[in-house]
Amino acid sequence: MKRQSPGALPLPAPIVNWFAGVGRASTVTLEHAGGLGLLAWQILQAIVGLRVSLRSVLNQMYIMGIQSLPIVLVTGSLAGIVTSQQGGYQMTSAMPAYVLGSLVVETVVLEMGPVLTALVLVGRIGARITAELGTMVVSEQIDAFESLGRDPVAILAAPRVIAGVLVLPLLVGIADFIGIVAGMGAAYLTAGLGVDSFLYGAQLFWHSWDLLYSLTKAVVFGLAIPLISVHMGLKTKGGAEGVGITTTQAVMFMTLTILILDAMFPPLMLN
Amino acid sequence: MIEYRNIHKAYDLPVLTGVSMRVEAGEMFALFGPSGTGKSVLLKTTIGLVIPDIGDVEVDGVSLYRGGKKALETVRNQVGYVFQNAALFDSLNVFDNVCMGIPEAELESLPRNEAAKRAWEALELVNLEPRDILERLPSELSGGMKKRVGIARAIVGRPEVLLWDEPTTGLDPINTAAVERLIKRLSHDLEVTSLLVTHDVEGGLTICDRVAMLDSGTLRFCGTPAEFRASPDPVVQAFVDRAAAEAALDMAAND
């Protein structure tokens, strides 16, 4: 039996375990926060020091942007169609039909466009980056870069983060546009709302600030996804199993981060 | 010359505890030891891939952990590292992989045909036919070819020190013998200091001038191959006997 120090309260094991769990979770969270901060600082140094290859950035922009376009178009369209159908279903006869235009545009631009695009990129790009860099870690390719006097942050991390920040606003802009067009089509087909009425309703409650809000979200998500995925990839331990575990953790971490950041935007930018 | 001074390294448990060792200039030196005794960790401290908790490493007079970033850069430029599984970059072809071995500043100022010539020569030195493989990706090479390309990448920068991390692991006996001959020939022809971490005790004893053995993170033995074989230390003897038995089993399995 363990001896207790004088004055210590005898705590039941579940409570002790709960505190231990909280302690472990806090330690892991702080480690990740520190690691992300350090990585961001190293990336900034690489950018300022002009050590990032433009060719690598363009290559990453192609992978993240052009190759993601089909899935972003589909997601954006469906977001607009679903919003339009749901909005039409909820509307009562006491409300003018053109309000549906405003509902679709505001929902797509403020919320659905940036968040769904970001979540799609978490799966398509974030998971890919973590798995790719994780595999490079476990096969000693990152060590090889360092042994050859090359900086893995400048070569691998910075191009991905720069590309994410540049590409996501473009993809979100496209998703917003296609979502509105698809929503307009759905409103016409399901609620019989004409294009003129839809656009009238859309303009009624439109603020230019809404587009800026949408694109600002995109920039922040575009920074978060590659930064977290690179950080997690470079922290991979173990073999193939380690890559799998880290990739799953990274996807969860990125998804939660996107949703938490999304919840922080209204009080910061809409009030 | 490489000098390890009182190297301590611990992860969850201690891996290296006060290892001090010296590899003389131009020497071929093998480091043995059971798995998990910190051989590769010690090798990685030589170029800052693993930072020791305590201690310092000096490579040709440059103190790695007291000299700051500049010292690390200098050491990495004069050391070639051959990784256990070659660690070739998946997305680059053989030519680009080998060219990565040329120090960055030198590569930037080098005309492409000069870089190509250096890569070509390095591949020929490791007995590969450059014409056949320069454009190939690592995934299109056999295990033995990957190792050779990894060696070519390590020597193309004209290093003064070569570090070999289990270069024969995963190879069949014929390729193992060929790589061992290659290590000996390159170390001699290029006049470099070679430090070889290996499980292949017999091979290491045959090709190296001196050997050392790590056991549980400490230096158990350091001397010539003849002294190693004749060591009265029971731990060394047991290791030699086990290695001989494993080699005999490997031979039998391959026959």
Interface residues (C-beta under 8 A of the other chain):
Chain A: T135 M136 S139 E140 Q141 D143 A144 F145 E146 S147 L148 G149 R150
Chain B: K44 I47 G48 L49 E73 R76 N77 V79 Y81 F83 Q84 N85 A87 L88 F89 D90 M100 G101 P103 E104 R153 G157
